[in-house]
């Protein structure tokens, strides 16, 4: 039965990742919004960094930084380590270059979708906010049915696909140790399940508090170790860059087998890592209590860069500088642990397990944070206490299942689901993108006037009465 399901997943995924579907949608959309926003990824990078520290508008509200850390907790995870490994081993060094391109262009798409989420967000009974693609599909397009389908896909991606994967990736890193046995995945799965359950019961605000502390610490420590490895192996750096660019532009090899090329693996793992255009981060972006929607759009653009251009690049450089060449047989945790041992000796696999534990834990809770809002959108009301308990128990069990699942199934399921999300969300933001561009222009105009930008719907030709939070 599992084999039949796996084959069906692969069939759908193979269609989605044809050059003219997901790859073309992501690339063309990124280019379009980069042009429309006049290269805001570079032009407003400094501004994005300054906006992070804005305090919430109301006491008890979620800050831009808090919302950023939730989305970054989901983005910065096991995919930054194991995902980079699979991209290198199966797509070659050139996959790293195409991951960079996906992130740079994706920054503009991330701005648009997160700004739209802010414009069309709704207020909860406790004064907090919720929103995301499902909400702008319903309010701006008048297509609630599409929002329901998208919400179901987001729940399947994050509560099921990505959390299965995070749990599996973590337990697989322990395979480098002698104590690893057939029982190890069950033990790790049980520990993760208990920790995840305790945090999830605390609710959204506790999720944000946990990620605000863990994500920056985790990312900083990881980058520092990566730099140390590069310094120790500085002689390998020229060869590393040479192999990346030579492989990235080997078009004969690329178009000889596109599905297994560095471009495809760069796009797949880049999308899994930074999620730009998928419509996931807007669910976190909508929660921020800010004075202007463009502020959170800028912050979420920055999150894409943190994830791919910083953390994923740190992983790739650390592995490649170790001197151990990637190959298909070592794809996944085996290549990572072997490269780390080559670079840092016996400490390498130990550091890897520590890093993966932190990455996996924040990924699990960051992923789950997207799901309750989608559940309430489907229900068309706030979930009752017993409904949330059932949903949280289900999500907790999934964490355990992931640890004992097979690698092929969890990766292929995640690839298929994220592809479906892109196919739904990207056409929508292309239709609604002009609203986000106008919002950005209004923001930059107010900044030039020396103001702390405040959003008025009428300034971009919108009716404030039709918006729940900007009246």
C-alpha positions in Angstrom: 0.0 0.0 0.0 2.8 2.4 0.9 4.5 1.7 -2.3 1.4 2.6 -4.3 1.0 5.9 -2.4 4.7 6.7 -2.9 4.4 6.0 -6.7 1.3 8.3 -6.9 3.2 11.0 -5.0 6.2 10.7 -7.4 3.9 10.9 -10.5 2.3 14.1 -9.3 5.7 15.6 -8.3 7.2 14.7 -11.7 4.5 16.7 -13.4 4.8 19.7 -11.0 8.6 20.0 -11.5 8.5 20.0 -15.3 10.6 23.1 -16.4 7.5 25.0 -17.5 5.5 24.6 -14.2 7.0 25.2 -10.7 10.5 26.3 -11.9 9.1 28.7 -14.5 6.5 30.1 -12.1 9.1 30.8 -9.4 11.7 32.3 -11.7 9.3 34.4 -13.8 7.4 35.7 -10.7 10.7 36.6 -8.9 11.9 38.5 -12.0 8.6 40.2 -12.4 8.4 41.5 -8.9 12.1 42.4 -8.8 11.4 44.7 -11.8 8.1 46.0 -10.4 9.7 46.9 -7.0 12.8 48.3 -8.7 15.2 45.8 -7.1 13.9 46.2 -3.6 16.0 43.3 -2.4 19.1 45.4 -2.8 17.6 48.9 -2.7 15.8 48.5 0.6 18.0 45.9 2.3 19.3 48.4 4.9 15.7 49.5 5.6 14.6 45.9 6.1 17.3 45.5 8.7 16.2 48.6 10.6 12.5 47.7 10.6 13.2 44.4 12.5 13.5 46.2 15.8 10.2 48.1 15.6 8.1 47.5 18.7 4.4 46.3 18.3 1.8 49.1 18.0 -0.2 47.8 21.0 0.9 46.3 24.3 1.0 42.5 24.2 1.1 42.5 20.4 3.5 40.5 18.3 6.5 42.5 17.1 8.0 42.3 13.6 11.0 40.5 15.1 8.7 37.9 16.8 6.8 37.2 13.5 10.2 37.0 11.7 11.5 34.5 14.2 8.4 32.2 13.7 8.8 32.2 10.0 12.6 31.8 10.3 12.1 29.0 12.7 10.2 27.2 10.0 12.6 28.2 7.2 15.9 27.6 9.1 15.7 24.0 10.0 17.0 20.6 9.1 16.7 21.4 5.4 19.6 23.9 5.8 21.8 20.9 6.6 20.3 17.7 5.2 18.5 19.5 2.4 21.8 21.1 1.3 23.4 17.7 1.4 20.9 16.2 -0.9 21.2 19.1 -3.3 25.0 18.7 -3.4 25.0 14.9 -3.7 22.2 14.6 -6.3 22.4 17.9 -8.2 26.1 18.6 -7.9 27.9 21.8 -6.6 26.0 23.9 -9.1 22.8 23.4 -7.2 24.1 25.9 -4.6 24.3 28.6 -7.2 20.7 28.0 -8.2 19.6 28.0 -4.6 21.2 31.5 -4.4 19.2 32.6 -7.5 16.0 31.2 -6.1 16.5 33.2 -2.8 17.5 36.5 -4.5 14.6 36.5 -6.8 12.3 35.0 -4.2 13.0 37.9 -1.9 10.7 40.1 -4.0 8.0 37.4 -4.1 8.2 37.0 -0.3 7.8 40.7 0.1 4.6 40.7 -2.0 2.9 37.8 -0.4 3.7 38.9 3.2 2.6 42.5 2.5 -0.7 41.2 1.1 -1.1 39.0 4.2 -0.8 42.1 6.4 -3.3 44.2 4.3 -5.9 41.5 4.5 -5.3 40.2 8.0 -8.1 39.8 10.6 -8.3 40.4 14.3 -8.9 37.6 16.8 -11.1 38.0 19.9 -8.0 38.3 22.1 -6.7 41.3 20.1 -4.0 39.3 18.2 -4.0 38.9 14.4 -4.3 36.1 11.9 -4.0 36.0 8.1 -2.2 34.5 5.1 -2.9 33.6 1.5 -6.2 31.9 2.3 -7.5 35.3 3.7 -6.4 37.3 0.6 -7.8 34.7 -1.7 -11.2 35.1 0.1 -11.2 38.9 0.5 -9.4 40.2 -2.5 -10.4 37.5 -5.0 -13.7 36.5 -3.5 -12.7 32.8 -3.8 -13.2 31.3 -0.4 -13.2 27.8 -1.9 -9.6 28.4 -3.1 -8.6 29.6 0.3 -10.0 26.4 1.9 -8.0 24.2 -0.5 -4.9 26.2 0.1 -5.4 25.9 3.9 -5.7 22.2 3.7 -2.5 22.0 1.6 -0.6 24.2 4.2 -1.7 21.9 7.0 -0.6 18.9 5.1 2.8 20.5 4.3 3.6 21.7 7.8 1.8 19.5 10.2 2.5 16.4 8.1 5.1 16.7 5.3 7.7 19.0 6.8 7.3 17.8 10.3 7.7 14.2 9.2 10.8 15.3 7.4 12.3 17.3 10.3 11.8 14.3 12.7 13.3 11.9 10.2 16.3 14.1 9.4 17.2 14.5 13.1 17.1 10.8 13.9 19.1 10.0 10.7 22.1 12.1 11.9 22.6 9.7 14.9 23.4 6.9 12.4 27.1 8.0 12.6 27.3 6.7 16.2 28.0 3.1 17.3 25.0 3.1 19.6 22.6 3.6 16.7 20.3 0.6 16.3 16.8 -0.2 15.0 15.4 1.1 18.3 17.1 4.5 18.0 14.5 6.1 15.7 11.7 5.1 18.1 13.6 6.6 21.1 14.4 9.8 19.3 10.8 10.0 17.9 9.4 9.6 21.4 11.6 12.3 22.9 10.8 14.7 20.1 7.1 13.9 20.4 7.0 14.7 24.2 9.0 18.0 23.8 6.8 19.1 20.9 3.6 18.3 22.7 4.6 20.3 25.8 5.4 23.4 23.7 2.4 23.2 21.4 0.0 23.0 24.4 1.4 26.4 25.5 -0.2 28.1 22.5 1.1 30.6 19.9 2.6 33.2 22.2 4.8 30.6 23.9 5.8 29.4 20.5 7.0 32.8 19.6 8.9 33.3 22.9 10.7 30.0 22.4 11.7 30.8 18.8 12.8 34.4 19.6 15.6 33.0 21.8 16.5 29.7 20.0 16.6 30.8 16.4 19.2 33.6 16.6 21.4 31.5 19.0 21.2 28.5 16.8 21.9 30.4 13.5 24.8 32.3 15.0 26.5 29.3 16.5 26.2 27.4 13.2 27.6 30.2 11.1 30.6 30.6 13.5 31.5 26.9 13.2 31.2 27.0 9.5 33.6 30.0 9.3 36.0 28.1 11.5 35.9 25.1 9.2 36.5 27.3 6.2 39.5 29.0 7.9 41.0 25.6 8.8 40.6 24.4 5.2 41.2 27.7 3.4 43.2 26.0 0.6 40.0 24.3 -0.6 38.1 27.5 -1.0 39.2 28.4 -4.6 38.4 24.9 -5.8 35.0 25.1 -4.0 34.0 28.2 -5.9 35.3 26.8 -9.2 33.2 23.7 -8.9 30.1 25.6 -8.0 30.2 27.9 -11.0 31.5 25.3 -13.4 28.7 22.9 -12.5 26.0 25.7 -12.5 26.7 26.6 -16.1 27.2 23.1 -17.5 24.1 23.4 -19.7 24.8 20.3 -21.7 24.5 18.2 -18.5 21.6 20.3 -17.2 19.4 19.9 -20.3 20.5 16.3 -20.8 18.5 15.4 -17.8 16.7 18.4 -16.3 14.8 16.5 -13.5 18.1 15.5 -12.0 20.1 18.6 -12.8 21.7 21.2 -10.5 19.0 23.7 -11.5 16.1 21.4 -10.4 17.8 20.4 -7.2 18.7 24.0 -6.5 15.0 25.0 -7.0 13.6 22.1 -5.0 15.9 22.5 -2.0 15.9 26.3 -2.3 12.1 26.3 -2.1 12.1 23.8 0.7 14.6 26.0 2.6 13.3 29.6 2.0 9.7 28.9 1.0 9.5 32.1 -1.0 6.3 32.1 -3.2 4.8 29.1 -1.4 2.5 31.2 0.8 3.7 29.8 4.1 5.5 32.7 5.7 2.6 35.1 5.2 0.7 33.2 7.9 3.4 34.3 10.4 3.8 37.8 8.8 0.1 38.5 9.3 0.5 38.2 13.1 2.8 41.2 13.4 1.3 44.3 15.1 2.8 47.1 12.9 2.0 50.5 11.5 2.4 49.7 7.8 2.0 46.4 5.9 5.2 47.0 3.9 7.3 46.8 7.0 6.5 43.1 7.5 7.0 42.5 3.8 10.5 43.9 4.1 11.2 41.8 7.2 10.0 38.6 5.5 12.2 39.4 2.5 15.1 39.5 4.9 14.1 36.1 6.3 14.6 34.5 2.9 18.2 35.9 2.8 19.0 34.8 6.3 17.8 31.3 5.5 19.4 30.6 2.1 22.2 33.2 1.5 23.5 32.8 5.1 22.6 29.5 6.7 22.4 27.3 3.6 25.5 28.8 2.2 27.3 28.2 5.5 26.3 24.5 5.3 27.4 24.2 1.7 30.8 25.9 2.2 31.5 23.9 5.4 30.8 20.6 3.7 32.7 21.4 0.5 35.7 22.9 2.3 36.0 19.6 4.3 37.6 18.1 1.2 35.1 15.3 1.0 33.4 15.3 -2.5 29.6 14.8 -2.6 28.2 11.8 -4.5 24.7 10.3 -4.9 25.5 7.3 -2.6 26.2 9.6 0.3 23.1 11.8 -0.1 21.6 13.0 3.2 22.9 12.6 6.7 25.7 10.2 5.7 27.5 12.9 3.6 26.9 15.6 6.3 28.3 13.4 9.1 31.2 12.2 7.0 32.1 15.8 5.9 31.9 17.1 9.5 34.1 14.3 10.7 36.6 15.0 8.0 36.6 18.7 9.0 36.4 18.5 12.8 37.4 15.0 13.7 35.3 13.2 16.4 33.8 16.5 17.4 32.2 16.9 14.0 29.3 14.4 14.3 28.7 15.5 17.9 28.3 19.2 16.8 26.1 18.0 13.9 23.7 16.2 16.3 23.6 19.3 18.6 22.9 21.6 15.7 20.3 19.3 14.2 18.5 18.9 17.5 18.1 22.7 17.8 17.3 23.1 14.1 14.7 20.2 14.2 13.1 21.5 17.4 12.5 25.1 16.2 11.5 23.8 12.8 8.8 21.6 14.3 7.2 24.3 16.4 7.7 26.9 13.6 6.0 24.6 11.1 3.1 23.9 13.4 2.5 27.6 14.1 1.1 28.0 10.6 -1.5 25.4 11.0 -4.1 26.5 13.6 -4.9 29.7 11.7 -5.5 27.6 8.6 -7.7 25.2 10.6 -9.8 28.2 11.8 -10.1 29.5 8.2 -11.5 26.1 7.1 -14.0 26.0 10.1 -14.9 29.7 9.4 -14.7 30.4 13.2 -12.2 30.1 16.1 -11.6 26.5 16.9 -13.1 25.1 20.1 -10.9 23.9 22.8 -11.5 20.2 22.2 -10.9 20.7 18.5 -7.5 22.2 19.1 -6.7 19.4 21.5 -7.5 16.8 18.9 -5.5 18.7 16.2 -2.5 19.1 18.5 -2.5 15.4 19.5 -2.6 14.5 15.8 0.3 16.8 15.0 2.3 15.4 18.0 1.8 11.8 16.8 3.1 12.8 13.3 6.4 13.9 14.9 6.9 10.4 16.2 5.9 8.8 12.9 8.4 10.9 11.0 11.3 9.4 13.0 10.5 5.9 11.9 9.4 6.7 8.3 11.5 6.1 5.1 13.6 8.9 3.6 12.2 8.6 0.1 8.6 8.9 1.2 9.1 11.9 3.5 11.2 13.9 1.0 9.0 13.1 -2.0 5.8 13.9 -0.1 7.2 17.3 0.9 8.4 18.1 -2.6 4.9 17.3 -4.0 3.0 19.4 -1.4 5.3 22.4 -1.7 4.9 22.3 -5.5 1.1 22.3 -5.1 1.3 25.3 -2.8 3.3 27.2 -5.4 0.9 26.4 -8.2 -2.0 27.9 -6.2 -0.3 30.8 -4.5 1.9 32.3 -7.2 -0.8 33.0 -9.7 -2.8 34.7 -6.9 0.0 37.0 -5.9 0.6 37.8 -9.6 -3.0 38.9 -9.8 -2.9 40.9 -6.5 0.7 42.0 -6.7 -0.1 45.6 -7.8 -1.6 46.2 -4.4 1.6 45.3 -2.7 3.7 47.4 -5.1 1.4 50.4 -4.4 1.8 49.7 -0.7 5.6 49.7 -1.0 5.5 53.0 -3.0 3.4 54.6 -0.2 5.9 53.3 2.4 8.9 54.7 0.6 7.1 58.0 0.0 6.4 58.5 3.7 10.0 57.5 4.6 11.3 60.2 2.2 9.1 62.7 4.0 10.8 61.8 7.3 7.8 60.0 8.7 7.3 56.7 10.5 5.0 55.2 7.8 1.4 54.6 8.8 -0.9 52.8 6.5 -4.1 54.4 5.2 -6.0 52.2 2.7 -7.2 55.3 0.8 -3.6 56.2 0.0 -3.4 53.2 -2.4 -6.9 53.4 -3.7 -8.5 50.8 -1.3 -11.7 51.1 0.7 -10.8 50.9 4.4 -14.3 49.6 5.3 -13.5 46.4 3.4 -10.4 45.7 5.5 -10.7 44.3 9.0 -7.6 45.8 10.6 -6.9 49.1 8.9 -10.0 51.2 9.5 
